[in-house]
Amino acid sequence: MLDKAAQLPRTVEHLTAAWMTAALGERFPGVEVSAVETKEVIWGTATKVRLHLSYAVGGRPAELPEAVCVKGGFDERISGFAVESAYDANAELRGKRVFLFAGIARPDGFARTVRALGGEIAGARWFRDHHLFTARELAQLHRLVSWAHPATTEKDLVRIADPAGVAAVRIDVRILSGADVLDRALEAIL
């Protein structure tokens, strides 16, 4: 995970050695990225940029790879509008003990959302991003957490064959400004 102080650049060109050094620096003190080479860009609302990093001599902790992928909103065609997330729950979570489970890249944000909705988090189990839940895993979760309400993301709920008894937190996106910019960008793509 990147250092929260290293704000994600708005363009691919700003994914520089200095930015990568700052982004990795808090978790890996002493890291020094000397060069960044863009290998591939997959454009979209969550653009993925494959990079090759070169490290200064002695500036690469053993666990850091040379190949990385940075995901962000780098597409300039969609940078002219502002959005916010609006959270809703299909089952009321306020005041309930919940056991969270999800197959998402950043589960901490999901946990913060559930707390903001008033849920009391009694435990959690995180799976890899885009995990396909098996009937066995779900049966095991239901047995283990009979003392709490199981809750997951709406994204994960659609990958569950029998979601009975599972609360899903829904996240909507509201366009605050620049809807015309978004419409033009979508028309150009579609």
C-alpha positions in Angstrom: 0.0 0.0 0.0 1.2 3.5 -0.8 2.0 6.2 1.7 -1.2 8.2 2.2 0.8 11.5 2.0 1.9 10.7 -1.6 -1.2 11.9 -3.4 -1.8 10.1 -6.7 -0.7 12.2 -9.7 -3.4 13.3 -12.2 -1.4 12.2 -15.2 0.7 9.1 -16.2 3.6 11.4 -17.0 3.8 12.4 -13.3 4.4 8.9 -12.1 8.1 9.8 -11.7 11.0 8.3 -9.7 10.5 11.1 -7.1 6.8 10.3 -6.7 7.5 6.5 -6.5 10.2 7.1 -3.9 7.8 9.3 -1.8 4.9 6.8 -2.3 6.9 3.8 -1.1 9.0 5.7 1.5 6.8 5.5 4.6 6.4 1.8 4.4 10.0 1.1 3.1 12.3 3.7 4.7 15.4 4.3 2.7 13.9 3.2 -0.6 15.1 5.3 -3.5 13.7 4.8 -7.0 16.1 6.2 -9.6 14.1 5.6 -12.8 10.6 4.8 -13.9 9.8 3.3 -17.3 6.1 3.0 -18.5 5.6 -0.4 -20.0 1.8 -0.3 -20.7 -1.2 1.9 -20.1 -4.7 0.4 -20.0 -7.0 3.4 -20.2 -10.3 3.6 -18.4 -12.0 5.2 -15.4 -9.5 3.3 -13.3 -6.5 3.4 -15.7 -3.9 0.8 -15.0 -0.2 1.7 -15.6 2.4 -1.0 -15.7 5.8 0.4 -14.7 9.4 -0.9 -14.4 11.2 0.6 -11.5 15.0 1.0 -11.2 16.3 1.5 -7.7 19.4 3.4 -6.6 22.3 1.2 -5.3 21.3 0.1 -1.8 17.9 1.8 -2.2 15.8 -1.3 -2.8 14.5 -3.4 0.0 14.5 -7.1 -0.9 10.7 -7.4 -0.9 10.1 -4.6 -3.5 9.6 -5.7 -7.1 10.9 -4.0 -10.2 7.5 -4.4 -12.0 4.5 -2.6 -10.5 1.0 -1.6 -11.5 -0.4 1.8 -10.5 -4.2 2.2 -10.8 -5.9 5.6 -10.9 -8.0 8.1 -12.7 -5.4 9.2 -15.2 -7.7 9.6 -18.3 -7.7 13.4 -19.0 -11.1 13.0 -20.8 -12.8 12.4 -17.5 -10.8 14.7 -15.3 -13.2 17.6 -15.8 -15.9 16.4 -13.5 -16.2 15.7 -9.7 -17.8 12.8 -8.0 -18.5 11.7 -4.5 -19.5 8.3 -3.0 -22.8 7.9 -1.3 -23.2 4.8 0.9 -26.4 3.0 1.6 -27.1 -0.4 3.1 -29.8 -2.8 1.9 -30.0 -4.0 5.5 -29.9 -1.5 8.4 -26.5 -1.9 10.1 -26.7 0.8 12.7 -26.2 -0.7 16.2 -25.8 -4.2 14.8 -22.8 -6.5 15.4 -21.5 -7.3 11.9 -18.9 -9.7 10.6 -17.4 -8.3 7.4 -16.1 -10.4 4.5 -15.1 -9.3 1.1 -12.8 -9.9 -1.9 -11.6 -6.4 -2.5 -8.3 -4.7 -2.8 -8.7 -2.2 0.0 -10.9 -3.6 2.8 -10.0 -0.9 5.2 -12.2 1.6 3.3 -15.1 -0.9 3.5 -14.6 -1.2 7.2 -14.6 2.6 7.6 -17.8 2.8 5.6 -19.6 0.2 7.8 -18.5 2.0 11.0 -19.8 5.3 9.5 -23.1 3.6 8.9 -23.2 2.7 12.6 -22.2 -1.0 12.4 -20.2 -2.5 15.2 -17.5 -4.6 13.6 -17.1 -7.8 15.5 -14.7 -9.4 13.1 -13.6 -9.7 9.5 -12.2 -12.1 6.9 -10.7 -10.7 3.8 -10.2 -12.6 0.5 -8.1 -11.7 -2.6 -9.6 -9.1 -4.9 -12.4 -10.5 -7.2 -12.6 -13.7 -5.1 -15.2 -16.2 -6.2 -16.9 -17.4 -3.0 -17.6 -21.1 -2.8 -20.7 -22.6 -1.1 -18.3 -24.2 1.4 -16.7 -20.9 2.4 -20.1 -19.3 2.9 -21.4 -22.2 5.0 -18.3 -21.9 7.1 -18.7 -18.2 7.5 -22.4 -18.6 8.6 -21.4 -21.3 11.1 -18.5 -19.3 12.5 -20.4 -16.0 12.8 -23.8 -17.0 14.1 -23.4 -14.3 16.8 -23.2 -11.5 14.2 -24.7 -10.4 10.9 -22.5 -11.2 7.9 -22.0 -8.2 5.7 -20.1 -7.7 2.4 -19.9 -5.3 -0.5 -22.5 -5.1 -3.2 -19.7 -6.0 -5.7 -19.1 -9.2 -3.7 -22.7 -10.1 -3.2 -23.2 -10.6 -6.9 -20.6 -13.3 -6.8 -22.4 -15.3 -4.1 -24.8 -18.0 -5.4 -27.0 -17.9 -2.3 -26.7 -14.6 -0.6 -29.5 -15.3 2.0 -28.7 -13.7 5.3 -25.9 -11.5 4.0 -26.2 -7.7 4.2 -24.6 -5.8 1.4 -23.3 -2.2 1.5 -24.2 -0.4 -1.6 -22.0 2.4 -2.9 -23.5 4.9 -5.4 -21.5 7.6 -7.2 -23.0 11.1 -7.5 -21.8 13.5 -10.2 -21.2 16.9 -8.4 -20.0 18.9 -11.4 -18.9 18.4 -15.0 -21.7 16.0 -16.1 -21.3 17.5 -19.6 -17.6 16.6 -19.7 -18.4 13.0 -18.6 -21.1 12.7 -21.2 -18.7 13.8 -24.0 -16.0 11.4 -22.7 -18.5 8.5 -22.7 -19.7 9.4 -26.2 -16.2 9.4 -27.5 -15.5 6.0 -26.0 -18.8 4.3 -26.8 
